[in-house]
Amino acid sequence: MGAMLELHNFQYSYGNIKVVKGIDLYVNEGEMVTLIGANGAGKTTTLRTISGLTEARGVEGEIIFNGNRIEGMKGSRIARMGLVQVLEGRHIFSKLTVEENLLNGAYTRRDTKGIEADLQKIYKRFPRLLERKQQMGGTLSGGEQQMLAIGRALIANPRMILLDEPSLGLAPLIVAEIFEAIREINREGTTVLFVEQNSKIALTTAQRGYVLQTGHMILTDTCESLLHNEDVRKAYLGEE
Ligand code: ATP
């Protein structure tokens, strides 16, 4: 058995412009891995391509999930296989209630009882969503929207989740709360890959990390080692 997720010589181009230039990456079952890098490095493109959210014609190389080639597949099919991306908080449905938004994430499932049980689990993890279950999605705070986005991915009962900058636009206290929730979700068995521009929180949360620079993977190691790496400290942690 290989890793749960593997990228081999993965490349992505928008038209003639190649923005990811042949990278290798793997995530083992049960792991929490982060992909860091500066603005425009290609992190979002990589994540969205894994989830099937970019155009298939831009993809080269292999993406393997649980032994199956998935590059170029439609996102809904990939989600049904158990690999689900947490959509950005601002992409939740503003005119649906919190509960309707959550149930909408269960579109890949038919087991009503299982869905109800998972809904209660999500309310237990995020009591603020329970308190606000009849409130419109659009009226939630940024942090609550991020919780709802995570809940919406979890209700699909995924084996692995992908998150694109969970800290974006949130106050430090809320960021800590969101990352604590992600850590717990991982502890309970869901494999996690997340992209983050906040390298400090990324490297103190995940177990292993990859550093992407203008489409090339320049470094990978345990987060512990990356935190002590002088180049990483200078370029990504803002230290002299
Ligand atoms: P950020 O954190 O700023 O989003 P990133 O590392 O996630 O950075 P990407 O968003 O993947 O980087 O962008 C990588 C490169 O691809 C950038 O140069 C960007 O301008 C370009 N790019 C992204 N989306 C498109 C698109 N739809 N069409 C053309 N070019 C794009």
Boltz pocket constraint, residues with backbone or C-beta under 6 A from the ligand:
constraints:
  - pocket:
      binder: B
      contacts: [[A, 14], [A, 19], [A, 37], [A, 38], [A, 39], [A, 40], [A, 41], [A, 42], [A, 43], [A, 44], [A, 45], [A, 46], [A, 197]]
      max_distance: 6.0
